[in-house]
Amino acid sequence: MHANEMLLREAYEAMAAGDGRSLSRLLTSDTTWVICGRGSLAGSYTGPEEIFGLWKAIAEQTGGGLQLDVRDVLANNERGVVLVSAQCERNGRRLDEQQVAIFEIADDAAIARATFIYEGPDEYDAFWAD
């Protein structure tokens, strides 16, 4: 298994467990997460504080956060792609979407950037609409 595949699997294990300490070791102060779409959570989040703020908002709005099922991980020395099934409930609605997460890996074996794209962008945006 490639080292960056292991890094990304470790990141998803930490997210699934709500283990911010383990996840923070994989981020830098400049790590940027981009949530694509037009929903209330769409945008760019830079640094652990903003990224953890995003996860806190997701947990608060869904009563516990996303359930993430990693389907596959593809990685090389610079990038990785994670195919994920994501589920959660919010305000009586259920999200059950396939997600593609594209990661750029920094030289120091940390996540430099992550972009999260959903298979059904309109459904995803509607789920997070206020």
FENBELGI-V709084 format. One record per residue. N is the residue number from 1. RES is the residue in three letters. NEAR is the number of other ideal C-beta (glycine too) atoms within 8 Angstrom. Layout:
BEGIN
n=N res=RES near=NEAR
n=N res=RES near=NEAR
END
This chain:
BEGIN
n=1 res=MET near=4
n=2 res=HIS near=7
n=3 res=ALA near=7
n=4 res=ASN near=14
n=5 res=GLU near=12
n=6 res=MET near=9
n=7 res=LEU near=14
n=8 res=LEU near=13
n=9 res=ARG near=10
n=10 res=GLU near=10
n=11 res=ALA near=11
n=12 res=TYR near=12
n=13 res=GLU near=10
n=14 res=ALA near=12
n=15 res=MET near=12
n=16 res=ALA near=8
n=17 res=ALA near=7
n=18 res=GLY near=7
n=19 res=ASP near=9
n=20 res=GLY near=9
n=21 res=ARG near=6
n=22 res=SER near=11
n=23 res=LEU near=11
n=24 res=SER near=9
n=25 res=ARG near=6
n=26 res=LEU near=11
n=27 res=LEU near=11
n=28 res=THR near=9
n=29 res=SER near=5
n=30 res=ASP near=7
n=31 res=THR near=15
n=32 res=THR near=10
n=33 res=TRP near=13
n=34 res=VAL near=11
n=35 res=ILE near=12
n=36 res=CYS near=9
n=37 res=GLY near=10
n=38 res=ARG near=4
n=39 res=GLY near=12
n=40 res=SER near=6
n=41 res=LEU near=9
n=42 res=ALA near=10
n=43 res=GLY near=6
n=44 res=SER near=7
n=45 res=TYR near=12
n=46 res=THR near=9
n=47 res=GLY near=10
n=48 res=PRO near=9
n=49 res=GLU near=6
n=50 res=GLU near=9
n=51 res=ILE near=13
n=52 res=PHE near=10
n=53 res=GLY near=9
n=54 res=LEU near=12
n=55 res=TRP near=11
n=56 res=LYS near=8
n=57 res=ALA near=9
n=58 res=ILE near=12
n=59 res=ALA near=11
n=60 res=GLU near=6
n=61 res=GLN near=8
n=62 res=THR near=11
n=63 res=GLY near=6
n=64 res=GLY near=5
n=65 res=GLY near=9
n=66 res=LEU near=9
n=67 res=GLN near=8
n=68 res=LEU near=10
n=69 res=ASP near=8
n=70 res=VAL near=10
n=71 res=ARG near=7
n=72 res=ASP near=6
n=73 res=VAL near=11
n=74 res=LEU near=8
n=75 res=ALA near=13
n=76 res=ASN near=8
n=77 res=ASN near=4
n=78 res=GLU near=5
n=79 res=ARG near=10
n=80 res=GLY near=14
n=81 res=VAL near=11
n=82 res=VAL near=13
n=83 res=LEU near=10
n=84 res=VAL near=13
n=85 res=SER near=10
n=86 res=ALA near=14
n=87 res=GLN near=10
n=88 res=CYS near=12
n=89 res=GLU near=8
n=90 res=ARG near=11
n=91 res=ASN near=3
n=92 res=GLY near=4
n=93 res=ARG near=7
n=94 res=ARG near=6
n=95 res=LEU near=12
n=96 res=ASP near=6
n=97 res=GLU near=12
n=98 res=GLN near=11
n=99 res=GLN near=12
n=100 res=VAL near=12
n=101 res=ALA near=11
n=102 res=ILE near=10
n=103 res=PHE near=15
n=104 res=GLU near=10
n=105 res=ILE near=14
n=106 res=ALA near=9
n=107 res=ASP near=3
n=108 res=ASP near=5
n=109 res=ALA near=8
n=110 res=ALA near=10
n=111 res=ILE near=14
n=112 res=ALA near=11
n=113 res=ARG near=10
n=114 res=ALA near=12
n=115 res=THR near=9
n=116 res=PHE near=11
n=117 res=ILE near=9
n=118 res=TYR near=14
n=119 res=GLU near=7
n=120 res=GLY near=8
n=121 res=PRO near=10
n=122 res=ASP near=6
n=123 res=GLU near=10
n=124 res=TYR near=13
n=125 res=ASP near=12
n=126 res=ALA near=8
n=127 res=PHE near=10
n=128 res=TRP near=12
n=129 res=ALA near=7
n=130 res=ASP near=2
END
